[in-house]
Amino acid sequence: MTTKEAERREANRLRSERWRRAHGIMPRRPAARPWLAEGVSRSTWYRRGNRIGQALRKSPQIVRIIPYPDLSRASAFVAQLQCELAEVARCNAIAAAIIGEIAAETFTT
């Protein structure tokens, strides 16, 4: 691309932006980033060709058809969630016991 073409493109871009602002049109929304929703990097998302995401949107059963889906991150996430849920259940039981003791003391006195 020559400098003349680059200058022309930039001038056209600026003219378009001035027209949009003059007509009350807001700046464009940022592009969608579906790889963030799937929890993978952009390069991984494009390298996979979004096979897993498309399959999940069509039907959750189709995931079994995809050869060797990488579920190691999901497995680690599930394990971490299970540990956190166990801790929450433990804390909930302790809180319930404390509340029970307070209630018993309140009603007996």
DRENZA-546343 format. One record per residue: residue number from 0; residue in three letters; x, y, z of N, C-alpha, C in turn. Coordinates in steps of 0.05 Angstrom, whole numbers, plus 5000, padded with zeros to 4 digits. Example, Ala and Ser with C-alpha at 12.3 -4.5 7.8 and 13.67 -1.06 7.14 Angstrom:
residues 2
n | res | n.px | n.py | n.pz | ca.px | ca.py | ca.pz | c.px | c.py | c.pz
0 | ALA | 5264 | 4886 | 5156 | 5246 | 4910 | 5156 | 5264 | 4934 | 5156
1 | SER | 5257 | 4955 | 5142 | 5273 | 4979 | 5143 | 5258 | 5001 | 5157
***
This chain:
residues 109
n | res | n.px | n.py | n.pz | ca.px | ca.py | ca.pz | c.px | c.py | c.pz
0 | MET | 5017 | 4977 | 5000 | 5000 | 5000 | 5000 | 5018 | 5025 | 5000
1 | THR | 5013 | 5042 | 4982 | 5029 | 5067 | 4980 | 5020 | 5087 | 5001
2 | THR | 5036 | 5107 | 5005 | 5028 | 5127 | 5025 | 5004 | 5143 | 5016
3 | LYS | 5001 | 5146 | 4990 | 4978 | 5161 | 4980 | 4952 | 5146 | 4986
4 | GLU | 4953 | 5119 | 4982 | 4929 | 5103 | 4988 | 4923 | 5104 | 5018
5 | ALA | 4944 | 5102 | 5034 | 4941 | 5103 | 5063 | 4929 | 5130 | 5072
6 | GLU | 4939 | 5151 | 5060 | 4928 | 5178 | 5067 | 4898 | 5180 | 5059
7 | ARG | 4892 | 5169 | 5036 | 4864 | 5170 | 5026 | 4846 | 5153 | 5045
8 | ARG | 4855 | 5129 | 5053 | 4839 | 5113 | 5071 | 4835 | 5127 | 5098
9 | GLU | 4856 | 5139 | 5108 | 4853 | 5153 | 5134 | 4834 | 5177 | 5132
10 | ALA | 4836 | 5192 | 5109 | 4818 | 5214 | 5105 | 4789 | 5204 | 5103
11 | ASN | 4784 | 5182 | 5089 | 4758 | 5171 | 5087 | 4747 | 5162 | 5114
12 | ARG | 4765 | 5150 | 5130 | 4757 | 5141 | 5157 | 4749 | 5165 | 5175
13 | LEU | 4765 | 5186 | 5174 | 4759 | 5210 | 5189 | 4733 | 5223 | 5180
14 | ARG | 4729 | 5224 | 5154 | 4704 | 5236 | 5143 | 4680 | 5220 | 5152
15 | SER | 4682 | 5193 | 5151 | 4661 | 5176 | 5159 | 4655 | 5180 | 5189
16 | GLU | 4676 | 5183 | 5205 | 4672 | 5187 | 5234 | 4658 | 5214 | 5239
17 | ARG | 4667 | 5234 | 5225 | 4654 | 5261 | 5229 | 4624 | 5259 | 5221
18 | TRP | 4618 | 5246 | 5200 | 4590 | 5243 | 5191 | 4574 | 5229 | 5212
19 | ARG | 4585 | 5207 | 5223 | 4571 | 5191 | 5243 | 4566 | 5208 | 5268
20 | ARG | 4586 | 5223 | 5277 | 4582 | 5240 | 5301 | 4562 | 5262 | 5296
21 | ALA | 4563 | 5274 | 5272 | 4544 | 5295 | 5265 | 4515 | 5286 | 5265
22 | HIS | 4511 | 5260 | 5258 | 4484 | 5249 | 5258 | 4477 | 5234 | 5283
23 | GLY | 4492 | 5238 | 5304 | 4486 | 5227 | 5330 | 4490 | 5197 | 5333
24 | ILE | 4505 | 5186 | 5315 | 4510 | 5157 | 5316 | 4533 | 5153 | 5335
25 | MET | 4529 | 5135 | 5354 | 4549 | 5129 | 5374 | 4571 | 5112 | 5362
26 | PRO | 4594 | 5112 | 5376 | 4616 | 5095 | 5366 | 4607 | 5066 | 5366
27 | ARG | 4620 | 5051 | 5349 | 4613 | 5023 | 5346 | 4619 | 5007 | 5371
28 | ARG | 4602 | 4987 | 5376 | 4607 | 4969 | 5399 | 4632 | 4953 | 5394
29 | PRO | 4646 | 4945 | 5415 | 4669 | 4928 | 5411 | 4660 | 4901 | 5400
30 | ALA | 4678 | 4888 | 5386 | 4671 | 4862 | 5374 | 4666 | 4841 | 5396
31 | ALA | 4649 | 4822 | 5389 | 4644 | 4800 | 5408 | 4669 | 4784 | 5411
32 | ARG | 4673 | 4773 | 5435 | 4697 | 4756 | 5440 | 4687 | 4730 | 5452
33 | PRO | 4678 | 4711 | 5435 | 4667 | 4686 | 5445 | 4687 | 4669 | 5459
34 | TRP | 4713 | 4672 | 5454 | 4732 | 4655 | 5468 | 4733 | 4661 | 5498
35 | LEU | 4725 | 4685 | 5506 | 4724 | 4690 | 5535 | 4702 | 4675 | 5548
36 | ALA | 4679 | 4671 | 5534 | 4657 | 4656 | 5546 | 4665 | 4627 | 5549
37 | GLU | 4682 | 4617 | 5531 | 4690 | 4589 | 5533 | 4714 | 4585 | 5550
38 | GLY | 4727 | 4607 | 5559 | 4749 | 4605 | 5577 | 4775 | 4595 | 5565
39 | VAL | 4779 | 4601 | 5539 | 4803 | 4594 | 5525 | 4816 | 4619 | 5513
40 | SER | 4841 | 4617 | 5505 | 4854 | 4639 | 5492 | 4843 | 4643 | 5464
41 | ARG | 4847 | 4667 | 5453 | 4837 | 4673 | 5426 | 4850 | 4654 | 5406
42 | SER | 4876 | 4650 | 5408 | 4889 | 4633 | 5388 | 4880 | 4604 | 5390
43 | THR | 4875 | 4595 | 5414 | 4864 | 4567 | 5418 | 4836 | 4565 | 5405
44 | TRP | 4820 | 4586 | 5410 | 4792 | 4586 | 5399 | 4793 | 4584 | 5369
45 | TYR | 4810 | 4600 | 5356 | 4811 | 4600 | 5327 | 4825 | 4574 | 5317
46 | ARG | 4845 | 4564 | 5331 | 4858 | 4540 | 5323 | 4839 | 4516 | 5323
47 | ARG | 4822 | 4515 | 5343 | 4802 | 4493 | 5344 | 4780 | 4497 | 5323
48 | GLY | 4779 | 4520 | 5311 | 4758 | 4525 | 5292 | 4731 | 4527 | 5305
49 | ASN | 4731 | 4531 | 5331 | 4707 | 4533 | 5347 | 4690 | 4509 | 5345
50 | ARG | 4702 | 4486 | 5341 | 4687 | 4461 | 5339 | 4671 | 4455 | 5364
51 | ILE | 4684 | 4458 | 5387 | 4670 | 4452 | 5412 | 4647 | 4471 | 5418
52 | GLY | 4652 | 4497 | 5414 | 4631 | 4516 | 5419 | 4607 | 4512 | 5402
53 | GLN | 4612 | 4506 | 5376 | 4589 | 4502 | 5358 | 4574 | 4477 | 5366
54 | ALA | 4588 | 4456 | 5374 | 4575 | 4431 | 5382 | 4558 | 4436 | 5407
55 | LEU | 4569 | 4451 | 5426 | 4554 | 4455 | 5450 | 4529 | 4471 | 5445
56 | ARG | 4530 | 4491 | 5427 | 4506 | 4507 | 5421 | 4485 | 4490 | 5407
57 | LYS | 4494 | 4471 | 5390 | 4474 | 4454 | 5376 | 4461 | 4434 | 5394
58 | SER | 4478 | 4419 | 5408 | 4467 | 4399 | 5426 | 4490 | 4389 | 5445
59 | PRO | 4485 | 4388 | 5470 | 4506 | 4379 | 5489 | 4515 | 4351 | 5484
60 | GLN | 4498 | 4334 | 5471 | 4505 | 4306 | 5467 | 4526 | 4304 | 5444
61 | ILE | 4528 | 4324 | 5427 | 4547 | 4322 | 5404 | 4575 | 4323 | 5414
62 | VAL | 4580 | 4333 | 5437 | 4608 | 4336 | 5447 | 4622 | 4309 | 5447
63 | ARG | 4607 | 4287 | 5451 | 4619 | 4261 | 5452 | 4629 | 4253 | 5424
64 | ILE | 4618 | 4264 | 5403 | 4626 | 4257 | 5376 | 4653 | 4270 | 5369
65 | ILE | 4659 | 4293 | 5380 | 4684 | 4307 | 5374 | 4707 | 4290 | 5385
66 | PRO | 4727 | 4285 | 5368 | 4749 | 4268 | 5377 | 4766 | 4282 | 5398
67 | TYR | 4771 | 4269 | 5420 | 4789 | 4279 | 5441 | 4785 | 4308 | 5450
68 | PRO | 4761 | 4315 | 5460 | 4758 | 4342 | 5469 | 4776 | 4346 | 5494
69 | ASP | 4787 | 4370 | 5496 | 4805 | 4376 | 5519 | 4788 | 4385 | 5542
70 | LEU | 4784 | 4366 | 5561 | 4768 | 4372 | 5584 | 4784 | 4375 | 5610
71 | SER | 4810 | 4377 | 5607 | 4827 | 4378 | 5631 | 4822 | 4403 | 5647
72 | ARG | 4818 | 4426 | 5634 | 4812 | 4450 | 5649 | 4785 | 4448 | 5662
73 | ALA | 4766 | 4437 | 5649 | 4739 | 4434 | 5660 | 4740 | 4415 | 5684
74 | SER | 4755 | 4394 | 5682 | 4758 | 4375 | 5705 | 4770 | 4389 | 5729
75 | ALA | 4791 | 4405 | 5724 | 4804 | 4419 | 5746 | 4785 | 4439 | 5759
76 | PHE | 4769 | 4452 | 5742 | 4750 | 4472 | 5751 | 4729 | 4458 | 5769
77 | VAL | 4719 | 4435 | 5760 | 4699 | 4421 | 5775 | 4710 | 4411 | 5802
78 | ALA | 4735 | 4402 | 5802 | 4747 | 4393 | 5827 | 4750 | 4417 | 5846
79 | GLN | 4758 | 4440 | 5836 | 4761 | 4463 | 5853 | 4734 | 4472 | 5864
80 | LEU | 4713 | 4471 | 5847 | 4686 | 4478 | 5856 | 4676 | 4459 | 5878
81 | GLN | 4682 | 4433 | 5874 | 4673 | 4414 | 5895 | 4686 | 4419 | 5921
82 | CYS | 4712 | 4426 | 5921 | 4726 | 4433 | 5946 | 4714 | 4457 | 5959
83 | GLU | 4708 | 4478 | 5943 | 4697 | 4502 | 5954 | 4668 | 4497 | 5964
84 | LEU | 4653 | 4481 | 5951 | 4626 | 4474 | 5960 | 4627 | 4459 | 5987
85 | ALA | 4646 | 4441 | 5989 | 4649 | 4426 | 6014 | 4656 | 4445 | 6037
86 | GLU | 4673 | 4465 | 6032 | 4680 | 4484 | 6052 | 4656 | 4502 | 6060
87 | VAL | 4640 | 4509 | 6040 | 4616 | 4525 | 6045 | 4596 | 4509 | 6062
88 | ALA | 4593 | 4483 | 6056 | 4575 | 4466 | 6071 | 4585 | 4464 | 6100
89 | ARG | 4611 | 4461 | 6104 | 4622 | 4460 | 6131 | 4617 | 4485 | 6146
90 | CYS | 4622 | 4508 | 6134 | 4617 | 4534 | 6147 | 4587 | 4538 | 6152
91 | ASN | 4570 | 4528 | 6135 | 4541 | 4531 | 6139 | 4533 | 4514 | 6163
92 | ALA | 4544 | 4490 | 6166 | 4537 | 4474 | 6189 | 4546 | 4487 | 6215
93 | ILE | 4570 | 4499 | 6215 | 4580 | 4513 | 6239 | 4562 | 4537 | 6245
94 | ALA | 4554 | 4552 | 6225 | 4537 | 4575 | 6229 | 4509 | 4566 | 6240
95 | ALA | 4499 | 4544 | 6229 | 4473 | 4534 | 6239 | 4475 | 4525 | 6268
96 | ALA | 4497 | 4513 | 6276 | 4501 | 4505 | 6304 | 4503 | 4529 | 6322
97 | ILE | 4517 | 4550 | 6313 | 4519 | 4574 | 6330 | 4492 | 4587 | 6333
98 | ILE | 4477 | 4589 | 6311 | 4451 | 4601 | 6312 | 4432 | 4585 | 6330
99 | GLY | 4435 | 4558 | 6329 | 4419 | 4541 | 6346 | 4425 | 4545 | 6375
100 | GLU | 4451 | 4548 | 6382 | 4458 | 4554 | 6410 | 4448 | 4580 | 6419
101 | ILE | 4450 | 4601 | 6402 | 4439 | 4627 | 6410 | 4410 | 4626 | 6414
102 | ALA | 4395 | 4613 | 6396 | 4366 | 4611 | 6399 | 4359 | 4595 | 6424
103 | ALA | 4374 | 4574 | 6430 | 4368 | 4559 | 6455 | 4373 | 4576 | 6480
104 | GLU | 4394 | 4591 | 6480 | 4400 | 4609 | 6503 | 4379 | 4630 | 6506
105 | THR | 4369 | 4641 | 6483 | 4349 | 4662 | 6484 | 4323 | 4652 | 6495
106 | PHE | 4314 | 4628 | 6487 | 4288 | 4618 | 6496 | 4289 | 4606 | 6524
107 | THR | 4312 | 4598 | 6533 | 4314 | 4586 | 6560 | 4316 | 4607 | 6582
108 | THR | 4326 | 4631 | 6575 | 4329 | 4652 | 6595 | 4306 | 4670 | 6597
***
